[in-house]
Every structure is written in C-alpha cells, then in structure tokens.
Amino acid sequence: MDIFTTTVCFVVFLAIVLLGGEIGLLSKFFRYPIKKHLTITGIYSLVIIVLIAIFSSFYVEIANLTSNFFFYLGIAIVSLIFAVLVLLYWNRYKVYDEKLKVFLFLGFVPISYSLMILGPSLLAPSFSFFLSGINFTLNMVESGLIVGAVLAIVMIFVYYTADFVEDYLIMEYSVIFGGIMAVLSLVFLVLAFIVPNLGGISDIPVTELTLISIYKIVLLLIGALILIGLGALLKKNHNRLE
C-alpha cells in the first residue's frame, strides 16, 4: 500500500473516531436511551453518506481543496467559533442546557465531515480492496457507504463503553471538547500555510489498499466485545450530571 493511500485512510479513520467518539460519549453522558442514540447515529451517518454521494461527480474539484488556502482557513475559523462558544458558554452558565448540547454535538462536524468527504474524493474514481485473496473495487459513493457504516459502528461502540471511559475523566466534557476544538482549529490554520505550498492534485490515480487478514479482523471484533463487556461491568453507579 502506497504512502498516499495509507495517509488518506488514516486521516479519514481519525475523523470518524473523532466525531463518532464524541457523539457516543455525549449520548451516554446525557443518559440518552439507546433508541435515541441510534436515531442520532442514523442521522449523522446518513448525512455523510448523502453528502459524499452528492459530491461524487465533483471528486477532482473536491480533491483539489487540499491545495486551497481558504479551505483550511474556513474550517479553522468555523471550528474556532464552536470552541469559543462551548468554552465561554460553559464558563458563564456552568449548565448543560439545550444550547450547549447543540454546540457540543456539532463541534466536531466541520473538521470530521470535511475530512470524510475529502478522503473518498482523493481515492476516487476507484478504490481497490484486497482481502485474503479477494479483491473488489469501490467508487466514491460505495466508499461513502463504508464511511457512514464505520461511523455508525464507532458511535454505537463508544456509547456502550462510555461508562468505563467516564471513570477516568478529570474535567467536564465541555472543557475537554472545547479545548480539542480549539487545538484542531489551530492545526488547520497551520495547515493552511503549509499544505497548499506542497502542490496541487493534477492527476487522481486508481489507489489500492491491502486489508488485514480475516483472523485479525475477528480478533479485533473479539477485543471490541471485551471492551463493551468491561464497560457494562464497570458501569458507574452515579452519572456526572446527577
């Protein structure tokens, strides 16, 4: 697997974990029932799938955003706005009301969604997978379906393991997520001055990715189930909101 493909896949995965982890933690933190969390999960996943499908005909133009200064600047500004809103609102009211919930649930969307859309665009028009001797090629729309599905899985997984994570938190979610948003906005601001100078995307090649073997995937699934079990066994008796 070439470095370019590896980097793109890694960045998209980080974007999925960032957004999926945040939503999963927040849903459990606010004690949303699983049905409500599944509804939230479905909305976030469906929206990214639809957006990728809509932009599938413009993959070259979207891929060329990697060399656009204003793309990084715009994402940095929007993310910084959310960070400021979260931190200032929490500092003033110290309450998780509906306004703060909206800021929190949307805070990571600009960065995560932009990267999840940009990734399949960079790998378009086709993306070849190799798994245990079987290979198949995906277009941008099909890659979007995978991104949406993985995002949903991460959201549900984190929801079931959130109690275990909360035991080790030493700060409020508003401070943690607000701080992360601010840091990421600064990262994008720095990228605005670095990445465009590396050159544009003049030709989008067919990319290939060799997946890990099936038995390793099974081991990962077993590990995920173990973590879910630990989350249930070590469930907190009292919520931080109570």
Secondary structure, 3 states (H helix, E strand, C coil): CCHHHHHHHHHHHHHHHHHHHHHHHHHHHCCCCHHHHHHHHHHHHHHHHHHHHHHHHHHHHHHHHHHCHHHHHHHHHHHHHHHHHHHHHHHHHCCCCHHHHHHHHHCCHHHHHHHHHHHHHHHCCCEEEEECCEEEEECHHHHHHHHHHHHHHHHHHHHHHHHHHHCCCCCCHHHHHHHHHHHHHHHHHHHHHHHHHHCCCCCCCCEEEECCCHHHHHHHHHHHHHHHHHHHHCCCCCCCCC
